[in-house]
Amino acid sequence: MRDYFDDIKSVIAQKKTFDKLVESQGICVICGHDNPTDFEYHHIAGKANSSIVISLCRNCHGRLSRKQDIWPKGWSRKSKPSMKMLAMLLRGVSDVLRVISDHLWEMDDE
């Protein structure tokens, strides 16, 4: 029987392919802004938890970084069990999806 967390770890191990895909998009993955001078890389789970980054404009990067301010105490410490690091990655992905959802909802109101 396969372990669910082994499958997750396998996906994370393939992050180089994911990073290349995201970095090569040339747009903010949230709002679609396409001025390359405004891009910043956002560590989805925080630098201490994962090196997976996405390309964002400065505004969207600020929105996501502020969400990390309310994460559980100790999330940015480098010394953590791997399950807590995985939890932060999932929290980060959840935040990204929430901000994308909010952006799409706001676009529909215009």
C-alpha angles and dihedrals in degrees: 000000000000120000115236092219092052087057091050091049090051091054091048090050089060091059094120090070090045092049092051091050094050096042093049094054093087093209139083103269090219109043103012095240106164108192104118092204089065097053125117130174117241120204101224094210097025124268092276093057107038142355092222109124136182129204114249138166115246094260096052091043089056091050092053095042090053089054089058089059089074096047118118117291112271096025092128097050111112096219107074137128112268091246090061089049089051089048090055091050090053091046089051093049089048091052091049092051091047093052091048089050091049091049092051090047091052091048090055090055093057 
